[in-house]
Amino acid sequence: MQSAQRQLEAAKKVLDSREQLFREGALARRQADEAAVAHTQARSAYETAQKAVETLQGVGRHEEVKVAAGAMDSSKGKYEAALAQLSYTEIRSPIAGVVADRPAFAGEMAAPGVALVTVVDVSSVIARVNIPQTEAAWVGVGQPARIVSSDGAVESDGKVSVVSPAVDPQSTTVEIWIQAPNPGRRLRPGGTVRAAIRTGAVPDALVVPVEALLPSDEGGSAVYVVGADLVAHQRKVKVGVRNAEKAQLLSGAQAGEKVVVEGGVGLSEGAKVKLERPGEDNEKKAGAHE
């Protein structure tokens, strides 16, 4: 390009000189035209060389950009690898809570599969309760429940979150989970609580004390009913909901009938009884519940 530029400058000088001589009448028109043609050819050669240089420079810049982009990608990869290595030096708990156990201490070598820190979320607790199979049929997920600390100082209302579908073969009980808030974080994991689950309400239920239930001669449960003739008659009954004090009778007895609640053990069908208040001393007595 520099050579073409020098040739263009020389042709320009020749052209200017001949045009000056032509205007003065000292040179023929043909020679001036020849100089103009030579100048045009020199200018065309210079422009071609200039474009060639610009093309080469453009290719060079593109290659430089590609090389720089490759270097940047390589540096980015090294940076991300360094960040990954750095992240291994900081352990973050996935939950908010308190440290319950710390098997490893600063300076010790961490081993695969061994816990470094145990973090417990104590904002809520789960009480695991085992209940008999017969009562598990009444319990369902979402039912309201209450847990009370063993000393009775902390009470919390929650709900049933899990009802195990299987029976524990050793205890023959069903495991129930009750999830409840932990007020003041006073309930500690691993502690003992008492639990109560509200499985539902039975309106107008026929209820008798559990002492009235006796084994039936035909199997199942029975009660002794005393009529106006003061004669005891055994009735086989079907028991519904029951707790430590009361039992619901689904069938076998009617409202208003007198049921023996004390002295029923050893009582036989058709025996004559005398109704007395519980605690009175009589040779043969039976306490009745209406």
C-alpha positions as CSV (number, residue, x, y, z in Angstrom):
1,M,0.0,0.0,0.0
2,Q,2.9,2.4,0.7
3,S,4.4,1.7,-2.7
4,A,1.1,2.3,-4.4
5,Q,0.8,5.5,-2.4
6,R,4.2,6.7,-3.6
7,Q,3.4,5.9,-7.2
8,L,0.1,7.8,-6.8
9,E,1.9,10.9,-5.4
10,A,4.4,10.8,-8.3
11,A,1.7,10.4,-10.9
12,K,-0.1,13.4,-9.3
13,K,3.0,15.5,-9.6
14,V,3.5,14.6,-13.2
15,L,-0.1,15.4,-14.0
16,D,0.0,18.7,-12.2
17,S,3.2,19.7,-14.1
18,R,1.9,18.7,-17.5
19,E,-1.4,20.4,-17.0
20,Q,0.5,23.6,-16.0
21,L,2.6,23.3,-19.2
22,F,-0.5,22.6,-21.3
23,R,-2.2,25.7,-20.0
24,E,0.9,27.7,-20.8
25,G,1.0,26.3,-24.4
26,A,4.3,24.6,-23.9
27,L,3.0,21.0,-24.0
28,A,0.8,19.0,-26.3
29,R,-2.7,17.9,-25.1
30,R,-1.8,14.2,-25.7
31,Q,1.0,14.3,-23.1
32,A,-1.3,15.8,-20.5
33,D,-4.0,13.2,-21.2
34,E,-1.4,10.4,-20.8
35,A,-0.4,11.9,-17.4
36,A,-4.1,11.9,-16.4
37,V,-4.5,8.3,-17.3
38,A,-1.3,7.3,-15.4
39,H,-2.6,9.2,-12.4
40,T,-6.0,7.4,-12.5
41,Q,-4.3,4.0,-12.8
42,A,-2.0,4.8,-9.8
43,R,-5.0,5.9,-7.7
44,S,-6.9,2.7,-8.6
45,A,-3.9,0.6,-7.6
46,Y,-3.6,2.5,-4.3
47,E,-7.3,2.0,-3.4
48,T,-7.0,-1.7,-4.2
49,A,-4.0,-2.0,-1.9
50,Q,-5.8,0.0,0.8
51,K,-8.8,-2.4,0.7
52,A,-6.5,-5.4,0.8
53,V,-4.8,-4.0,3.9
54,E,-8.2,-3.3,5.6
55,T,-9.3,-6.8,4.8
56,L,-6.2,-8.3,6.4
57,Q,-6.5,-6.1,9.4
58,G,-10.2,-7.1,9.8
59,V,-9.3,-10.8,9.7
60,G,-6.6,-10.2,12.2
61,R,-8.9,-8.5,14.6
62,H,-11.5,-11.3,14.2
63,E,-8.8,-13.8,15.1
64,E,-7.7,-11.7,18.0
65,V,-11.3,-11.6,19.3
66,K,-11.7,-15.3,19.0
67,V,-8.4,-15.9,20.9
68,A,-9.5,-13.4,23.5
69,A,-13.0,-15.1,23.8
70,G,-11.3,-18.5,24.2
71,A,-9.0,-17.1,26.9
72,M,-12.0,-15.5,28.7
73,D,-13.9,-18.9,28.6
74,S,-10.9,-20.6,30.0
75,S,-10.5,-18.0,32.8
76,K,-14.3,-18.3,33.6
77,G,-13.9,-22.1,33.9
78,K,-11.0,-21.7,36.3
79,Y,-12.9,-19.1,38.3
80,E,-16.0,-21.4,38.6
81,A,-13.8,-24.3,39.6
82,A,-12.2,-22.1,42.3
83,L,-15.6,-21.1,43.5
84,A,-16.7,-24.7,43.7
85,Q,-13.6,-25.6,45.7
86,L,-14.2,-22.6,48.0
87,S,-17.8,-23.6,48.6
88,Y,-16.6,-26.9,50.0
89,T,-15.0,-25.0,52.9
90,E,-18.3,-23.6,54.1
91,I,-21.1,-25.9,55.4
92,R,-24.7,-24.4,55.3
93,S,-27.7,-25.9,57.0
94,P,-30.7,-26.4,54.7
95,I,-33.0,-25.5,57.7
96,A,-33.0,-22.9,60.4
97,G,-32.7,-24.3,63.9
98,V,-30.3,-25.1,66.7
99,V,-27.3,-27.3,66.9
100,A,-28.2,-30.5,68.7
101,D,-25.0,-32.5,68.2
102,R,-21.5,-31.7,66.9
103,P,-19.5,-34.9,66.3
104,A,-16.6,-33.1,64.5
105,F,-14.6,-30.2,65.7
106,A,-12.3,-27.6,64.1
107,G,-9.0,-29.2,62.9
108,E,-10.4,-32.7,62.6
109,M,-10.6,-34.5,59.3
110,A,-14.1,-35.0,58.0
111,A,-14.9,-38.5,56.8
112,P,-17.4,-39.4,54.1
113,G,-20.8,-40.5,55.5
114,V,-20.1,-39.1,59.0
115,A,-22.2,-36.1,60.2
116,L,-20.4,-32.9,61.0
117,V,-23.2,-31.1,62.8
118,T,-26.8,-32.1,63.6
119,V,-29.3,-29.2,63.3
120,V,-32.8,-29.5,64.7
121,D,-35.8,-27.3,63.8
122,V,-37.5,-26.8,67.1
123,S,-40.2,-24.3,65.9
124,S,-42.5,-27.3,65.8
125,V,-42.4,-30.8,67.1
126,I,-43.8,-34.2,66.1
127,A,-45.1,-36.5,68.8
128,R,-45.1,-40.2,67.9
129,V,-47.9,-42.1,69.7
130,N,-48.7,-45.8,69.6
131,I,-52.3,-46.7,70.1
132,P,-54.2,-50.0,70.0
133,Q,-55.5,-51.3,66.6
134,T,-59.1,-51.0,67.8
135,E,-58.7,-47.3,68.4
136,A,-56.6,-46.6,65.2
137,A,-59.7,-47.1,63.1
138,W,-61.1,-43.8,64.5
139,V,-58.0,-41.7,63.8
140,G,-57.4,-39.9,60.6
141,V,-54.9,-37.4,59.1
142,G,-55.9,-33.8,59.9
143,Q,-57.8,-34.5,63.1
144,P,-57.2,-32.0,65.9
145,A,-54.9,-33.1,68.7
146,R,-53.2,-31.8,71.8
147,I,-49.8,-32.7,73.3
148,V,-48.9,-31.9,76.9
149,S,-45.4,-32.1,78.5
150,S,-44.9,-34.8,81.1
151,D,-44.9,-32.1,83.9
152,G,-48.0,-30.4,82.4
153,A,-46.2,-27.1,82.0
154,V,-46.4,-26.9,78.2
155,E,-49.5,-27.5,76.1
156,S,-49.8,-27.2,72.3
157,D,-52.6,-27.8,69.9
158,G,-51.8,-29.5,66.7
159,K,-53.1,-32.1,64.3
160,V,-52.6,-35.7,63.2
161,S,-50.1,-35.7,60.3
162,V,-49.4,-39.4,59.8
163,V,-51.3,-42.6,60.5
164,S,-49.2,-45.7,59.9
165,P,-50.9,-48.1,57.5
166,A,-49.1,-51.1,59.2
167,V,-49.2,-52.6,62.7
168,D,-46.0,-52.9,64.7
169,P,-45.6,-56.7,65.0
170,Q,-43.9,-56.4,68.4
171,S,-46.3,-54.1,70.2
172,T,-49.3,-54.8,67.9
173,T,-50.0,-51.1,68.0
174,V,-50.4,-48.4,65.3
175,E,-48.0,-45.4,65.2
176,I,-49.6,-42.0,64.9
177,W,-47.7,-38.7,64.3
178,I,-49.0,-35.5,65.8
179,Q,-47.4,-32.2,64.6
180,A,-47.8,-29.1,66.8
181,P,-46.1,-25.8,67.3
182,N,-43.4,-25.6,70.0
183,P,-44.3,-22.5,72.1
184,G,-41.2,-20.9,73.5
185,R,-39.2,-23.9,72.2
186,R,-39.8,-25.5,75.6
187,L,-40.5,-28.9,74.2
188,R,-37.2,-30.7,73.6
189,P,-36.7,-33.4,71.0
190,G,-36.5,-36.9,72.6
191,G,-38.8,-35.8,75.5
192,T,-42.0,-37.5,76.7
193,V,-45.4,-36.0,76.3
194,R,-49.1,-37.0,76.7
195,A,-51.3,-36.8,73.7
196,A,-55.0,-36.6,73.1
197,I,-56.7,-36.8,69.7
198,R,-60.2,-35.6,69.0
199,T,-61.5,-38.2,66.6
200,G,-65.0,-36.8,66.5
201,A,-68.2,-36.3,68.6
202,V,-71.1,-38.7,68.8
203,P,-74.3,-36.8,69.7
204,D,-77.0,-38.6,71.8
205,A,-74.7,-41.5,72.5
206,L,-75.8,-44.3,74.9
207,V,-72.9,-44.4,77.4
208,V,-72.2,-46.7,80.4
209,P,-69.3,-46.9,82.7
210,V,-66.7,-49.5,81.5
211,E,-67.2,-51.4,84.8
212,A,-70.6,-52.5,83.4
213,L,-69.0,-54.4,80.5
214,L,-68.6,-58.1,81.1
215,P,-67.6,-61.0,78.9
216,S,-70.6,-62.5,77.1
217,D,-71.3,-66.2,77.2
218,E,-71.5,-66.0,73.4
219,G,-68.3,-64.1,72.9
220,G,-67.8,-60.3,72.8
221,S,-69.2,-58.0,75.5
222,A,-72.4,-58.0,77.6
223,V,-74.1,-56.1,80.3
224,Y,-76.7,-57.1,83.0
225,V,-79.9,-55.2,82.7
226,V,-82.3,-55.0,85.7
227,G,-86.0,-54.6,85.1
228,A,-88.8,-53.6,87.4
229,D,-88.9,-57.2,88.8
230,L,-85.3,-56.7,90.0
231,V,-84.2,-59.7,88.0
232,A,-80.8,-59.5,86.2
233,H,-80.8,-60.4,82.5
234,Q,-77.6,-60.6,80.4
235,R,-77.7,-58.7,77.2
236,K,-75.0,-59.0,74.5
237,V,-74.0,-55.5,73.4
238,K,-72.0,-54.0,70.6
239,V,-69.4,-51.5,71.9
240,G,-68.5,-48.4,70.0
241,V,-66.2,-45.6,71.2
242,R,-64.7,-46.2,74.6
243,N,-62.0,-44.8,76.9
244,A,-60.7,-45.5,80.3
245,E,-64.0,-44.5,82.0
246,K,-66.9,-44.8,79.6
247,A,-68.0,-46.9,76.7
248,Q,-70.6,-46.3,74.0
249,L,-73.2,-49.0,73.4
250,L,-74.3,-49.3,69.8
251,S,-76.9,-52.0,70.4
252,G,-78.2,-54.4,73.1
253,A,-79.5,-51.8,75.5
254,Q,-82.0,-49.0,75.5
255,A,-82.0,-45.5,77.1
256,G,-83.7,-45.5,80.5
257,E,-82.8,-49.2,81.3
258,K,-80.9,-49.9,84.5
259,V,-77.5,-51.5,83.9
260,V,-75.4,-53.2,86.6
261,V,-72.2,-51.4,87.1
262,E,-71.0,-52.9,90.4
263,G,-71.3,-56.5,91.6
264,G,-71.8,-57.9,88.1
265,V,-68.9,-60.3,88.3
266,G,-70.3,-63.7,89.4
267,L,-73.9,-62.6,88.7
268,S,-76.0,-65.2,86.8
269,E,-78.9,-64.9,84.4
270,G,-82.2,-64.6,86.2
271,A,-80.7,-63.8,89.6
272,K,-82.7,-61.7,92.0
273,V,-80.9,-58.5,92.9
274,K,-81.4,-55.7,95.2
275,L,-80.4,-52.2,94.1
276,E,-78.3,-50.4,96.6
277,R,-76.1,-47.4,96.5
278,P,-72.4,-48.3,95.9
279,G,-70.5,-48.7,99.2
280,E,-73.4,-49.9,101.3
281,D,-72.8,-53.2,103.1
282,N,-75.3,-55.9,102.0
283,E,-75.1,-59.6,101.5
284,K,-76.2,-59.4,97.9
285,K,-76.3,-56.1,96.2
286,A,-75.8,-54.6,92.7
287,G,-75.2,-51.0,91.8
288,A,-77.2,-49.9,88.8
289,H,-76.6,-47.2,86.3
290,E,-79.5,-45.7,84.4
